[in-house]
Amino acid sequence: MTGRDRPASTPLAGRSYWQSHGGAPPGAGGAVPAGSGAGVPARSDFAVIGGGLAGLSSALALADAEPGARIVVLEANFVGFGASGRNAGLLSPLPAPLWLASAISEPEHLWGLKHLNGRVHEIAQWLKAEAPESGVTPKTLRLEAQGYFTAMGLSRVARLIDKAGIDVRPAKGPREQIAFGLETHAVDPYRTVAALAGLARRRGITIVEQQPVRAVEETTAGVKIVLDAGLSLEARAAIVCTNAYSGSVALPEAAKAKVVHNFMVATNPVTDTQIGWSGASDIFAIELNTSYVFYRMHEGRVVYGGIERFKPYGDSDFNVPPDVLVGLERLIARSFPGAAMRPEEAWGGIYHQTGTDLPIIRRSGAAGAVVLNVGYGGTGVAMTMLCGRLAAALVPGGRFVNSDDERLLAALAASRVPVGALARFVAGVATDVLTMRRPG
């Protein structure tokens, strides 16, 4: 059966590869359940809206900051339902890619690049110790140029990364492409979310699934959380971690970010020999060309993605349009020429993209009892976990763990698209091309 013949629904439609193999509830990818209100307390100290990586990290940070506080996490579907359970699992060593351009003229962004890189490695070690189910695996993030122009651009990026004090090493792609490698880790994303949920429950945090939130309202005493079930919950403060689903909740103000639909597949089992190069299991590859694609090996399969849309297909954001599946098959054939490889599982997901690709973490509303912790895009796995305590510091009475956290939040909040720096970067690449500079 060709991609054109294959239906959009896969045998495991409604769950991602990670969710289906990690034990997520079967058939839960359709309409959001109504919820009965069971298990929702009438009052808590803090409410966290959203049971993904951002929500659970924020809840754990609140528990660290105020031991004994009553904390409830409200999840509309199941824990890890959204992007947290559907991504590729990379702990990106460059979680603020825009700063690669602005770091030339912004010392705080240069500091931020190095600081975030160090925090990503700390998170990997923390997960190994506290949540071994996460499947933390050392990986080399390999950035591959697919043409001369992208090779010149990648060479400039490598020099910027080196300036930030991050170890970046020249490499070669499987077809001798110009490439650079950075050491990092990857995780099983759904099992990571499930492990954090287990840790939160052991810390006394209440997690209520299948409880869609209709609205978050400010009150004189804090906030009121209105549920679809017709019940409400009062709290001193709320942290909103709904990311791409933020539009389904009435908030004091809307988060300025767009919803992007992306699609991934997991292939049939293959070996390094079959795909044509050795060491594939140690690599997380990103191909930089007109079609941005990424892939990694997991338990003998290739997990592959790289097509995005701005509109949903069908009645579920798990659905994969037939033409997208055909496109992914073609991209796989280009990345692995001659390999007997085919998609066996396919799924869609949505993420929240801001203009800077950096998250929105700030107080919202007149009294500041509502904290937004949203806007996590393509590098969100690591950022969501390390920014949880930034969001927790913003609730009334909260405080920063250290001065670096305060400095990082200030740098994130002050970031704008560096139009001038980006223009200079492109001009520099063009000059390199015209002068026939050798990449590397």
LINFEN-V926836 format. One record per backbone hydrogen bond with DSSP energy under -0.5 kcal/mol. CO is the residue of the C=O (numbers start at 1). NH is the residue of the N-H. If there is no record, write none. Layout:
CO&NH  CO&NH
//
This chain:
2&6  10&13  12&15  16&20  17&21  18&22  19&23  19&24  25&28  37&40  39&41  42&234  44&236  45&236  45&237  46&72  47&239  48&50  48&74  49&241  51&80  52&56  53&57  54&58  55&59  56&60  57&61  58&62  59&63  60&64  61&65  62&66  66&69  69&71  70&45  70&46  71&206  72&48  72&74  73&75  73&208  74&50  75&211  77&210  78&81  82&85  83&86  83&87  89&187  90&92  91&185  96&99  97&100  98&101  98&102  99&103  101&104  102&105  102&106  105&107  106&109  106&110  107&111  108&112  109&113  110&114  111&115  112&116  113&117  114&118  115&119  116&120  117&121  118&122  119&123  120&124  121&125  122&126  123&127  124&128  125&129  126&130  127&131  131&134  132&135  134&188  137&186  139&141  139&184  140&142  140&284  141&143  141&182  142&144  142&286  143&180  144&288  147&151  148&152  149&153  150&154  151&155  152&156  153&157  154&158  155&159  156&160  157&161  158&162  159&163  160&164  161&166  162&165  169&181  171&179  173&176  177&173  178&145  179&171  180&143  181&169  182&141  184&139  185&91  186&137  187&189  188&192  189&193  190&194  191&195  192&196  193&197  194&198  195&199  196&200  197&201  198&202  199&203  200&205  201&204  206&73  206&208  207&209  208&75  212&228  214&250  215&226  217&224  219&222  222&219  223&235  224&217  224&226  225&227  225&233  226&214  226&215  227&230  231&227  233&225  234&44  235&223  237&47  238&240  238&371  239&49  239&241  240&373  242&245  243&246  245&248  246&249  249&251  250&216  255&257  258&260  258&353  260&262  260&351  261&309  262&349  263&306  263&307  264&347  265&304  266&344  266&345  271&275  272&276  272&277  273&276  277&280  279&282  280&283  282&140  283&285  283&297  284&142  285&295  286&144  286&288  287&289  287&293  288&146  290&292  291&293  293&287  294&305  295&285  296&303  298&301  300&270  301&298  301&303  302&267  302&304  303&296  304&265  305&294  307&263  309&261  313&316  316&319  318&348  319&321  321&325  322&326  323&327  324&328  325&329  326&330  327&331  328&332  329&333  330&334  331&335  332&336  334&337  336&339  339&341  342&268  345&266  347&264  349&262  351&260  351&353  352&354  353&258  354&357  359&361  360&374  362&372  364&370  369&238  369&371  370&364  371&240  372&362  374&360  375&377  376&352  377&380  379&383  380&384  381&385  382&386  383&387  384&388  387&390  387&391  388&392  389&393  391&394  392&395  395&398  402&406  403&407  404&408  405&409  406&410  407&411  408&412  409&413  410&414  411&415  412&415  417&419  418&422  419&423  420&424  421&425  422&426  423&427  424&428  425&429  426&430  427&431  428&432  429&433  430&434  431&435  432&437  433&436
//
